[in-house]
Amino acid sequence: MPSGTLTRSRTNKVLAGVCGGIADYAGWDAGVVRAVFAISCVLLPGLGLSVYLILWIVLPEEGSSTTGLDSIVGAFRRKASDEPDLR
């Protein structure tokens, strides 16, 4: 039975917390979700990784409303503001 909102896990993560978040949401073991993901990457090359990357971008991190896309955009903005204006 799903519990709460689907988010990326902050504590149960290996890469971005997507599999841990799915496991927390569904009440499953994170190892099982990671194994299913690994098998999907082998059997359906490109599809599993594509789904993972999309979820990384659109799912907010646990306890936050910030998505992966927000983090990427924020990093680019910080970098752009650190660079000197050469005009």
C-alpha positions as CSV (number, residue, x, y, z in Angstrom):
1,M,0.0,0.0,0.0
2,P,1.6,3.3,-1.0
3,S,2.4,5.7,1.8
4,G,2.5,9.5,1.3
5,T,4.1,11.1,-1.7
6,L,6.6,9.6,-4.2
7,T,9.9,11.3,-3.6
8,R,13.6,10.5,-4.0
9,S,15.0,9.2,-0.7
10,R,17.7,11.1,1.1
11,T,18.8,8.2,3.3
12,N,18.2,5.1,1.2
13,K,20.1,6.0,-1.9
14,V,23.0,4.7,-4.0
15,L,23.0,7.3,-6.8
16,A,20.1,9.7,-6.7
17,G,17.6,8.0,-4.3
18,V,15.1,7.1,-7.0
19,C,14.9,3.3,-6.2
20,G,15.0,4.0,-2.5
21,G,12.1,6.4,-2.9
22,I,10.1,4.0,-4.9
23,A,10.8,1.3,-2.3
24,D,9.7,3.6,0.6
25,Y,6.6,4.7,-1.3
26,A,5.5,1.1,-2.1
27,G,6.7,-0.5,1.2
28,W,9.1,-2.7,-0.6
29,D,12.7,-3.6,0.1
30,A,15.1,-1.2,-1.8
31,G,17.3,-4.1,-2.8
32,V,14.4,-5.7,-4.7
33,V,13.7,-2.4,-6.5
34,R,17.4,-2.0,-7.4
35,A,17.5,-5.6,-8.7
36,V,14.4,-5.0,-10.9
37,F,16.0,-1.8,-12.2
38,A,19.3,-3.6,-13.0
39,I,17.5,-6.4,-14.8
40,S,15.4,-3.9,-16.8
41,C,18.7,-2.2,-17.9
42,V,20.0,-5.5,-19.2
43,L,16.8,-6.7,-20.8
44,L,15.6,-3.3,-22.2
45,P,18.8,-1.3,-22.8
46,G,18.2,2.4,-22.7
47,L,14.6,2.2,-21.4
48,G,15.5,1.5,-17.7
49,L,18.2,4.2,-17.6
50,S,15.9,6.7,-19.4
51,V,13.1,6.1,-16.9
52,Y,15.6,6.5,-14.0
53,L,17.0,9.8,-15.3
54,I,13.5,11.2,-15.9
55,L,12.4,10.2,-12.4
56,W,15.6,11.8,-11.0
57,I,14.7,15.0,-12.8
58,V,11.0,15.2,-11.9
59,L,10.8,13.7,-8.4
60,P,11.4,16.0,-5.5
61,E,13.9,15.0,-2.8
62,E,12.4,13.7,0.4
63,G,11.5,16.5,2.7
64,S,11.9,19.1,0.0
65,S,10.0,20.5,-3.0
66,T,13.2,20.8,-5.0
67,T,13.5,18.5,-8.0
68,G,16.7,17.3,-9.7
69,L,16.0,19.8,-12.5
70,D,15.8,22.6,-9.9
71,S,19.2,21.6,-8.6
72,I,20.8,21.5,-12.0
73,V,19.4,24.9,-13.0
74,G,20.5,26.3,-9.6
75,A,24.0,25.0,-10.1
76,F,24.2,26.6,-13.6
77,R,22.9,29.9,-12.2
78,R,25.5,29.9,-9.4
79,K,28.3,29.1,-11.9
80,A,27.1,31.9,-14.2
81,S,26.9,34.4,-11.4
82,D,30.5,33.5,-10.3
83,E,32.0,34.2,-13.8
84,P,33.2,37.7,-14.5
85,D,31.3,39.8,-17.0
86,L,33.6,40.3,-19.9
87,R,31.5,42.8,-21.8
